[in-house]
Amino acid sequence: MSASYRQPGVVLSDRRFTVPLDHDAPTGETIELYAREVVASDQADQDLPWLVYLQGGPGFGANRFVGKQAWLGRALEEYRVLLLDQRGTGSSTPANRQTLPLRGGPREQADYLALFRADSIVRDCEAIRPAVTGGAPWAVLGQSFGGFCTTHYLSTAPQGLSTALITGGLPTLDGHADDVYRAAYPRIERKVAAHYARYPQDIERARRIAEYLLLNEPVLNGGYRLTVEAFQSLGILLGGSEGSHRLHYLLENAFVRTAQGAALSDAFQEEAQSLLSYAGHPLYALVHEACYGQGERPTAWSAERVRADFPQFDAAKSLAGDGPVLFTGESVHPWTFDCDPALRPLRETADLLAERTDWPVLYDPARLAANEVPVAAAVYHDDMYVDTDHALQTARTIRGLRTYVTDEFEHDGVRAGGPRVLDRLLSLARDEA
């Protein structure tokens, strides 16, 4: 462990661990994991219980907080917190277009990435827990995909957990990716309708941008090919607490007058590229659908196939009539890899993952039904990213799970209302215990 350092109100320590790449081959190749230990300054010398945080994604490293931001301040009142960069993210042996060629060609890369799902992440947690806690169980806080990991944890290694807290991350236990996206598109359409009701001027703005893209298909300043479908995917913003407002401000100054006529402004291009690029989190695109894979049925670019069942999302058809252009969000498509320079070299790898038919089963309903770990979960009403009906069905499967169902927050509630959300979950979990 490195020397400790300080931020306002906290003491931080960098921790690094070596774990097997494949936990079924424990004497084989290893990878390095990184985590940041955080403790309140006035409790730095105390023997506190541990809470490990599993970030949403997949593909995102743990939050880089400054001081006691968001939910962290509440957690530090009683825990030492371990902010874990899950394998392949942040500083934990990152997997991206620069590093993956070291594995070999697309087939070798796909085989490698198949080991970067919730099952491997949980086994990583169990591998490092003895070194962190001395063998004692720890609490886990799983946000979004981190909640998927937590549900797998409860299915496979509940002895490692003292408490499980989940925010916006109760997965469908046996649904295929197709089921996930069939539920998602109508939900996204409702979010778009709510946005246009709030900002009706954006209907014409979005149509104008879409018309321009159909004729021009520009390459943004950073090399991203902005197709109509890519523009529609900016609707991913609508799943966040401030997302509708951010989308509105992005659209309002999309064009500038130039000597050649109207063109997309540099400001619009810069922000659109920052929102659309996967350069900072390529695993999200690579294993997003793979996170739903279980058994022999391939995911087979599920979001793209299911989208065909919802013709109202076809921008060209909308523009041919007088309907609004609908945004999309929380989905990855084959064209995503063609548009994004950070993903283009990995397109064949992604295709191979989409074809894969040997996914391990992630959840054990029988074991969840016999659960003895105190569990509480925040379920956000009409969450754009995680279907509420699927989440509540899973909640009913997990013995003793207490839910906090709210429409006060969107999917990012643990950030927007962090201390209150975490306090509520801790209270519910203790009531159950």
C-alpha positions as CSV (number, residue, x, y, z in Angstrom):
1,M,0.0,0.0,0.0
2,S,1.3,3.5,-0.9
3,A,1.7,6.3,1.6
4,S,-1.5,7.9,2.6
5,Y,-2.5,11.4,1.4
6,R,-5.3,13.8,2.4
7,Q,-8.2,15.7,1.0
8,P,-10.6,17.9,3.0
9,G,-12.0,15.7,5.7
10,V,-10.6,12.4,4.4
11,V,-7.5,10.2,4.4
12,L,-6.9,8.3,1.1
13,S,-4.7,5.4,0.4
14,D,-3.9,3.7,-2.9
15,R,-4.2,-0.1,-2.8
16,R,-3.2,-2.6,-5.5
17,F,-3.9,-6.3,-5.6
18,T,-3.0,-9.2,-7.9
19,V,-5.7,-11.6,-8.9
20,P,-6.1,-14.4,-11.4
21,L,-7.3,-13.4,-14.9
22,D,-9.5,-16.5,-14.9
23,H,-10.4,-17.6,-11.4
24,D,-11.0,-21.1,-12.7
25,A,-7.3,-21.2,-13.5
26,P,-5.9,-19.7,-10.2
27,T,-2.2,-20.6,-11.1
28,G,-2.4,-19.0,-14.5
29,E,-2.1,-15.5,-15.8
30,T,-2.8,-12.6,-13.3
31,I,-4.0,-9.1,-13.6
32,E,-3.7,-6.1,-11.3
33,L,-6.6,-4.4,-9.5
34,Y,-6.6,-0.9,-8.1
35,A,-8.7,0.5,-5.3
36,R,-8.7,3.7,-3.3
37,E,-9.3,3.4,0.5
38,V,-11.1,6.3,2.1
39,V,-11.6,7.0,5.7
40,A,-12.8,10.1,7.6
41,S,-9.9,12.1,9.0
42,D,-11.2,12.0,12.5
43,Q,-11.6,8.2,12.4
44,A,-8.4,7.3,10.6
45,D,-7.0,5.3,13.5
46,Q,-10.2,3.5,14.4
47,D,-11.1,-0.1,13.6
48,L,-14.1,0.4,11.3
49,P,-16.2,-2.0,9.3
50,W,-15.6,-1.9,5.5
51,L,-17.9,-1.0,2.6
52,V,-16.8,-1.8,-0.9
53,Y,-18.3,0.3,-3.7
54,L,-19.1,-1.2,-7.1
55,Q,-19.5,1.4,-9.8
56,G,-22.2,1.5,-12.5
57,G,-21.3,0.7,-16.1
58,P,-20.0,-1.6,-17.1
59,G,-16.7,0.0,-18.0
60,F,-16.4,2.9,-15.5
61,G,-13.8,3.1,-12.9
62,A,-14.9,4.1,-9.4
63,N,-15.8,7.7,-8.7
64,R,-12.9,10.0,-8.2
65,F,-14.4,12.0,-5.3
66,V,-12.9,15.1,-3.8
67,G,-13.5,15.1,0.0
68,K,-16.9,13.8,1.0
69,Q,-18.9,14.3,-2.1
70,A,-22.3,12.6,-2.9
71,W,-23.0,9.5,-0.8
72,L,-19.4,9.1,0.4
73,G,-19.8,11.5,3.4
74,R,-22.7,9.5,4.8
75,A,-20.8,6.2,4.3
76,L,-17.7,7.5,6.1
77,E,-19.7,8.2,9.2
78,E,-19.4,4.5,10.0
79,Y,-17.3,2.7,7.4
80,R,-13.9,2.6,5.8
81,V,-14.8,2.7,2.1
82,L,-13.0,0.9,-0.7
83,L,-13.6,2.5,-4.1
84,L,-12.8,-0.4,-6.4
85,D,-11.9,0.0,-10.1
86,Q,-13.4,-3.1,-11.5
87,R,-11.2,-5.2,-13.7
88,G,-10.5,-3.5,-17.1
89,T,-11.5,0.0,-15.8
90,G,-9.7,3.0,-14.3
91,S,-6.3,1.8,-13.1
92,S,-7.2,-1.9,-12.9
93,T,-5.5,-3.4,-16.0
94,P,-7.5,-1.2,-18.4
95,A,-9.0,-2.8,-21.5
96,N,-9.2,-0.6,-24.6
97,R,-8.1,-0.2,-28.2
98,Q,-4.5,0.5,-27.0
99,T,-4.1,-2.5,-24.7
100,L,-6.3,-5.2,-26.2
101,P,-4.0,-5.9,-29.2
102,L,-1.5,-7.3,-26.7
103,R,-3.9,-10.2,-26.3
104,G,-3.7,-11.1,-30.0
105,G,-6.4,-10.9,-32.6
106,P,-10.1,-10.4,-32.3
107,R,-10.8,-14.0,-31.2
108,E,-8.2,-13.8,-28.4
109,Q,-9.5,-10.3,-27.4
110,A,-13.1,-11.6,-27.2
111,D,-12.1,-14.6,-25.1
112,Y,-10.2,-12.2,-22.7
113,L,-13.2,-9.8,-22.4
114,A,-15.6,-12.7,-21.6
115,L,-13.8,-12.7,-18.2
116,F,-14.8,-9.1,-17.5
117,R,-18.4,-9.6,-16.4
118,A,-20.1,-9.6,-12.9
119,D,-19.0,-13.2,-12.2
120,S,-15.3,-12.3,-12.4
121,I,-15.8,-9.0,-10.6
122,V,-17.4,-10.7,-7.6
123,R,-14.6,-13.3,-7.5
124,D,-12.1,-10.5,-7.5
125,C,-13.9,-9.0,-4.5
126,E,-13.7,-12.3,-2.7
127,A,-10.0,-12.7,-3.6
128,I,-9.0,-9.3,-2.1
129,R,-11.4,-9.2,0.8
130,P,-9.2,-11.2,3.2
131,A,-6.3,-8.8,2.6
132,V,-8.6,-5.8,3.2
133,T,-10.8,-6.9,6.1
134,G,-8.7,-9.7,7.7
135,G,-11.4,-12.1,6.5
136,A,-14.4,-10.4,8.0
137,P,-17.4,-9.9,5.7
138,W,-18.0,-6.4,4.3
139,A,-20.9,-4.3,3.2
140,V,-21.3,-3.6,-0.5
141,L,-22.9,-0.7,-2.3
142,G,-23.7,-1.5,-5.9
143,Q,-24.8,1.3,-8.2
144,S,-26.5,0.3,-11.5
145,F,-24.3,-2.4,-13.0
146,G,-22.7,-2.5,-9.6
147,G,-26.1,-3.7,-8.4
148,F,-26.0,-6.5,-11.0
149,C,-22.7,-7.5,-9.5
150,T,-24.1,-7.3,-6.0
151,T,-27.0,-9.6,-7.0
152,H,-24.5,-12.1,-8.4
153,Y,-22.6,-11.7,-5.1
154,L,-25.7,-12.7,-3.1
155,S,-26.1,-15.7,-5.5
156,T,-22.6,-17.1,-5.2
157,A,-20.7,-15.8,-2.2
158,P,-23.1,-14.3,0.4
159,Q,-20.8,-15.4,3.2
160,G,-18.6,-12.4,2.1
161,L,-21.3,-9.9,2.8
162,S,-22.5,-8.3,6.0
163,T,-25.0,-6.0,4.2
164,A,-25.9,-5.4,0.5
165,L,-27.1,-2.0,-0.7
166,I,-28.3,-1.6,-4.3
167,T,-29.2,1.6,-6.1
168,G,-30.9,1.4,-9.5
169,G,-29.4,-1.9,-10.2
170,L,-31.7,-4.9,-9.6
171,P,-31.3,-7.0,-12.8
172,T,-33.7,-9.3,-14.5
173,L,-32.6,-12.8,-13.3
174,D,-33.4,-14.9,-16.3
175,G,-34.5,-12.4,-19.0
176,H,-32.5,-12.3,-22.3
177,A,-31.1,-9.0,-23.6
178,D,-34.1,-9.0,-26.0
179,D,-36.5,-8.8,-23.1
180,V,-34.5,-5.9,-21.6
181,Y,-34.7,-3.9,-24.8
182,R,-38.3,-4.6,-25.5
183,A,-39.0,-3.1,-22.1
184,A,-36.6,-0.3,-22.7
185,Y,-37.7,1.3,-25.9
186,P,-41.2,2.2,-24.7
187,R,-39.7,3.6,-21.5
188,I,-37.3,5.7,-23.5
189,E,-40.1,7.0,-25.7
190,R,-41.9,8.2,-22.5
191,K,-38.7,10.0,-21.5
192,V,-38.5,11.7,-24.9
193,A,-42.2,12.7,-24.7
194,A,-41.6,14.3,-21.3
195,H,-38.6,16.2,-22.6
196,Y,-40.5,17.6,-25.6
197,A,-43.4,18.5,-23.3
198,R,-41.0,20.5,-21.2
199,Y,-39.1,22.0,-24.1
200,P,-41.4,21.9,-27.2
201,Q,-39.0,24.1,-29.1
202,D,-36.6,21.2,-29.2
203,I,-38.9,19.2,-31.5
204,E,-38.0,21.5,-34.4
205,R,-34.4,21.8,-33.3
206,A,-33.9,18.0,-33.3
207,R,-35.6,17.7,-36.7
208,R,-33.3,20.3,-38.2
209,I,-30.2,18.6,-36.8
210,A,-31.4,15.2,-38.0
211,E,-32.1,16.6,-41.5
212,Y,-28.6,18.2,-41.7
213,L,-27.0,14.9,-40.6
214,L,-28.9,12.8,-43.2
215,L,-27.5,15.1,-45.9
216,N,-24.0,15.7,-44.6
217,E,-23.0,13.0,-41.9
218,P,-20.1,15.1,-40.6
219,V,-17.0,13.9,-38.9
220,L,-16.6,15.8,-35.6
221,N,-13.4,17.6,-34.6
222,G,-12.2,14.5,-32.7
223,G,-12.9,12.0,-35.5
224,Y,-16.4,10.8,-34.5
225,R,-18.8,10.2,-37.4
226,L,-22.0,11.9,-36.4
227,T,-24.7,9.9,-38.1
228,V,-28.5,10.4,-37.4
229,E,-28.5,7.3,-35.2
230,A,-25.6,8.5,-33.2
231,F,-27.3,11.9,-32.7
232,Q,-30.4,10.1,-31.5
233,S,-28.3,8.2,-28.9
234,L,-27.7,11.5,-27.1
235,G,-31.0,10.6,-25.4
236,I,-28.9,8.7,-22.9
237,L,-28.9,12.0,-21.1
238,L,-32.6,11.7,-20.4
239,G,-32.0,9.1,-17.7
240,G,-30.2,11.5,-15.4
241,S,-31.6,14.0,-13.0
242,E,-30.5,17.0,-15.0
243,G,-30.3,15.3,-18.4
244,S,-33.4,16.9,-20.0
245,H,-32.0,20.3,-19.3
246,R,-28.5,19.4,-20.5
247,L,-30.0,18.1,-23.8
248,H,-32.0,21.2,-24.2
249,Y,-28.9,23.5,-23.8
250,L,-27.0,21.3,-26.2
251,L,-29.6,21.6,-28.9
252,E,-30.3,25.3,-28.6
253,N,-27.0,26.5,-30.2
254,A,-26.3,23.6,-32.6
255,F,-25.9,25.8,-35.7
256,V,-23.8,28.8,-36.8
257,R,-23.8,30.8,-40.0
258,T,-20.7,30.3,-42.1
259,A,-19.6,31.4,-45.5
260,Q,-20.9,28.1,-46.9
261,G,-24.2,28.3,-45.0
262,A,-25.5,26.8,-41.8
263,A,-23.1,24.4,-40.1
264,L,-22.8,22.6,-36.8
265,S,-21.1,24.8,-34.3
266,D,-17.7,23.9,-32.9
267,A,-19.3,24.1,-29.4
268,F,-22.0,21.6,-30.3
269,Q,-19.5,19.3,-31.9
270,E,-17.2,19.4,-28.9
271,E,-19.9,18.6,-26.4
272,A,-21.6,16.0,-28.6
273,Q,-18.3,14.2,-29.1
274,S,-17.6,14.2,-25.3
275,L,-21.0,12.7,-24.7
276,L,-20.9,10.1,-27.4
277,S,-17.3,8.9,-27.3
278,Y,-16.4,5.7,-25.5
279,A,-12.7,6.6,-25.3
280,G,-12.8,6.8,-21.5
281,H,-15.0,3.7,-21.0
282,P,-14.8,1.3,-24.0
283,L,-15.8,-1.7,-21.9
284,Y,-19.3,-0.2,-21.7
285,A,-19.6,-0.7,-25.4
286,L,-17.8,-4.0,-25.6
287,V,-19.5,-6.0,-22.8
288,H,-22.7,-4.0,-22.3
289,E,-25.0,-6.6,-23.9
290,A,-22.7,-9.4,-22.7
291,C,-23.7,-8.5,-19.2
292,Y,-27.1,-10.0,-19.9
293,G,-25.7,-13.2,-21.5
294,Q,-26.6,-16.4,-19.8
295,G,-26.5,-19.9,-21.3
296,E,-26.3,-20.8,-25.0
297,R,-28.4,-18.0,-26.5
298,P,-26.3,-15.3,-28.1
299,T,-27.1,-11.6,-27.5
300,A,-26.6,-11.1,-31.2
301,W,-26.7,-7.2,-31.1
302,S,-30.0,-7.3,-29.3
303,A,-30.6,-3.6,-29.1
304,E,-30.2,-3.2,-32.8
305,R,-32.5,-6.1,-33.6
306,V,-35.2,-5.1,-31.2
307,R,-35.1,-1.5,-32.4
308,A,-36.6,-2.7,-35.7
309,D,-39.8,-3.5,-33.8
310,F,-40.2,0.1,-32.9
311,P,-40.4,2.0,-36.2
312,Q,-41.2,5.3,-34.5
313,F,-37.4,5.5,-33.7
314,D,-36.6,5.6,-37.4
315,A,-35.5,9.2,-37.9
316,A,-35.8,9.1,-41.7
317,K,-39.5,8.1,-41.4
318,S,-40.1,10.8,-38.8
319,L,-38.6,13.4,-41.1
320,A,-40.7,12.2,-44.1
321,G,-43.7,13.0,-42.0
322,D,-44.3,15.6,-39.3
323,G,-43.5,13.4,-36.3
324,P,-40.8,14.2,-33.8
325,V,-37.4,12.6,-34.0
326,L,-37.1,10.3,-31.0
327,F,-33.9,10.0,-29.0
328,T,-32.6,6.7,-27.8
329,G,-30.3,5.8,-24.9
330,E,-28.6,3.0,-22.9
331,S,-28.0,0.8,-25.9
332,V,-25.0,-0.2,-28.0
333,H,-25.3,-1.0,-31.7
334,P,-22.9,-2.3,-34.4
335,W,-22.8,1.2,-35.9
336,T,-21.5,2.5,-32.6
337,F,-18.2,0.9,-33.4
338,D,-18.2,2.4,-36.9
339,C,-18.8,5.9,-35.6
340,D,-16.3,6.1,-32.7
341,P,-12.6,6.1,-33.4
342,A,-12.0,4.7,-29.9
343,L,-14.0,1.6,-30.9
344,R,-13.4,1.1,-34.6
345,P,-10.4,-1.3,-34.2
346,L,-12.5,-3.4,-31.9
347,R,-15.5,-4.0,-34.1
348,E,-14.7,-7.6,-35.0
349,T,-14.0,-8.3,-31.3
350,A,-17.5,-6.9,-30.5
351,D,-19.1,-9.1,-33.2
352,L,-17.5,-12.2,-31.7
353,L,-18.8,-11.4,-28.2
354,A,-22.3,-10.8,-29.7
355,E,-22.1,-14.3,-31.2
356,R,-20.9,-16.1,-28.1
357,T,-23.0,-19.0,-26.8
358,D,-21.2,-20.2,-23.7
359,W,-22.1,-17.6,-21.1
360,P,-22.2,-18.8,-17.5
361,V,-25.4,-18.3,-15.6
362,L,-25.1,-15.3,-13.3
363,Y,-28.0,-15.6,-10.8
364,D,-29.3,-18.4,-8.6
365,P,-33.0,-17.8,-7.8
366,A,-33.1,-20.6,-5.3
367,R,-30.2,-19.2,-3.3
368,L,-31.6,-15.7,-3.5
369,A,-34.9,-17.0,-2.2
370,A,-33.0,-18.4,0.9
371,N,-31.0,-15.2,1.4
372,E,-29.9,-14.3,4.9
373,V,-27.9,-11.1,4.1
374,P,-29.6,-7.8,5.0
375,V,-30.4,-6.2,1.6
376,A,-32.0,-2.9,0.7
377,A,-32.5,-1.5,-2.8
378,A,-33.4,1.9,-4.2
379,V,-35.7,1.4,-7.2
380,Y,-36.4,4.6,-9.2
381,H,-39.8,4.9,-10.7
382,D,-39.7,4.6,-14.5
383,D,-35.9,4.4,-14.4
384,M,-34.7,4.8,-18.0
385,Y,-31.7,2.5,-17.6
386,V,-33.1,-0.4,-15.5
387,D,-36.7,-1.5,-16.0
388,T,-38.8,-0.9,-12.8
389,D,-41.0,-4.0,-13.3
390,H,-38.0,-6.2,-13.8
391,A,-36.3,-4.7,-10.7
392,L,-39.4,-5.3,-8.5
393,Q,-39.8,-8.8,-9.8
394,T,-36.2,-9.5,-8.7
395,A,-36.8,-7.7,-5.4
396,R,-39.6,-10.2,-4.6
397,T,-37.3,-13.1,-5.4
398,I,-34.6,-12.1,-2.9
399,R,-35.6,-13.1,0.6
400,G,-35.8,-10.2,3.1
401,L,-34.9,-7.5,0.5
402,R,-36.4,-4.1,1.4
403,T,-37.2,-1.7,-1.3
404,Y,-37.1,2.1,-1.4
405,V,-39.2,3.0,-4.5
406,T,-39.1,6.7,-5.3
407,D,-39.8,9.1,-8.2
408,E,-37.8,11.9,-6.5
409,F,-34.7,10.8,-8.3
410,E,-33.6,9.4,-11.7
411,H,-31.1,6.7,-12.2
412,D,-28.3,8.8,-10.7
413,G,-30.1,9.2,-7.4
414,V,-27.2,7.9,-5.4
415,R,-25.3,11.0,-6.7
416,A,-28.1,13.6,-6.8
417,G,-29.5,12.6,-3.4
418,G,-26.6,10.6,-2.1
419,P,-26.6,11.0,1.6
420,R,-30.4,10.7,1.9
421,V,-30.6,7.7,-0.4
422,L,-27.8,5.9,1.4
423,D,-29.2,6.7,4.8
424,R,-32.6,5.3,3.8
425,L,-31.0,2.1,2.5
426,L,-28.9,1.6,5.6
427,S,-32.0,2.1,7.8
428,L,-34.0,-0.4,5.8
429,A,-31.2,-3.0,5.8
430,R,-30.9,-2.6,9.6
431,D,-34.7,-3.0,10.1
432,E,-34.4,-6.3,8.2
433,A,-31.4,-7.5,10.2
